[in-house]
Every structure is written in structure tokens, then in C-alpha cells.
């Protein structure tokens, strides 16, 4: 069981965090903000699309800057 759990954590780390930890952290924050706003009268549907619109170009820009 421990071996399976270790393999699952390693897979999740490689898939989500190792690619770009800033994007993973930003999306985790956006999900948390969505959860908080869902309990208020403020509409929360816009948080995740806005986060993607901000985080994706930043990630592409950082990657392109590193490669040049």
C-alpha cells in the first residue's frame, strides 16, 4: 500500500508541480478563492477562467525567455 501511495504522489508531483510550480500554486489559489466566493452572493464562475488567462501567458513567457 505504501509503495502504491508513493508512486501516486510521485506521479502527481511530476504531472502538476514539476512542470511549473507557479501555475500549480496559482490554480490552487484560484480554486480556493472560488470556494470562498461560492459561499457569498458574489458570482464565482469567472475566477478560474481569469486565472487561466493570466497564468498561461506568464508560463509561456517564462518558458520562452528561458529557452532564448
C-alpha positions in Angstrom: 0.0 0.0 0.0 2.8 2.4 0.9 4.5 1.7 -2.4 1.3 2.4 -4.4 0.8 5.7 -2.4 4.4 6.8 -3.0 4.0 6.1 -6.7 0.8 8.1 -6.9 2.4 11.1 -5.1 5.4 10.9 -7.4 3.1 10.9 -10.4 1.0 13.8 -9.2 4.2 15.8 -8.4 5.6 15.2 -11.9 2.3 15.9 -13.6 1.2 19.0 -11.7 4.0 20.6 -9.8 7.2 19.8 -11.7 6.0 21.3 -14.9 5.6 24.8 -13.5 5.0 25.1 -9.8 3.9 28.7 -10.1 1.0 27.7 -12.3 0.1 24.9 -9.9 0.2 27.4 -7.0 -1.8 30.0 -8.9 -4.5 27.4 -9.8 -4.7 26.2 -6.2 -5.2 29.7 -5.1 -7.9 30.3 -7.7 -9.7 27.1 -6.6 -9.5 28.3 -3.0 -10.9 31.7 -4.0 -13.7 30.1 -5.9 -14.6 28.0 -2.9 -14.6 31.1 -0.7 -16.7 33.1 -3.1 -19.2 30.3 -3.6 -20.4 30.9 -0.1 -21.0 34.6 -0.8 -23.5 36.4 -3.1 -20.7 37.3 -5.4 -20.7 35.2 -8.6 -17.6 32.9 -8.7 -17.7 31.5 -12.2 -15.2 34.0 -13.5 -12.3 33.2 -11.1 -10.9 30.1 -12.9 -11.1 31.5 -16.4 -9.4 34.7 -15.3 -6.7 32.7 -13.5 -6.0 30.7 -16.7 -6.0 33.9 -18.8 -3.3 35.3 -16.5 -1.3 32.2 -15.7 -1.0 30.6 -19.1 0.7 33.6 -20.9 3.0 34.1 -17.9 4.1 30.5 -18.0 4.6 30.6 -21.8 6.6 33.8 -21.5 8.8 32.4 -18.7 9.5 29.3 -20.8 10.3 31.2 -23.9 12.6 33.5 -22.0 14.5 30.6 -20.5 15.0 28.9 -23.9 16.3 32.0 -25.7 
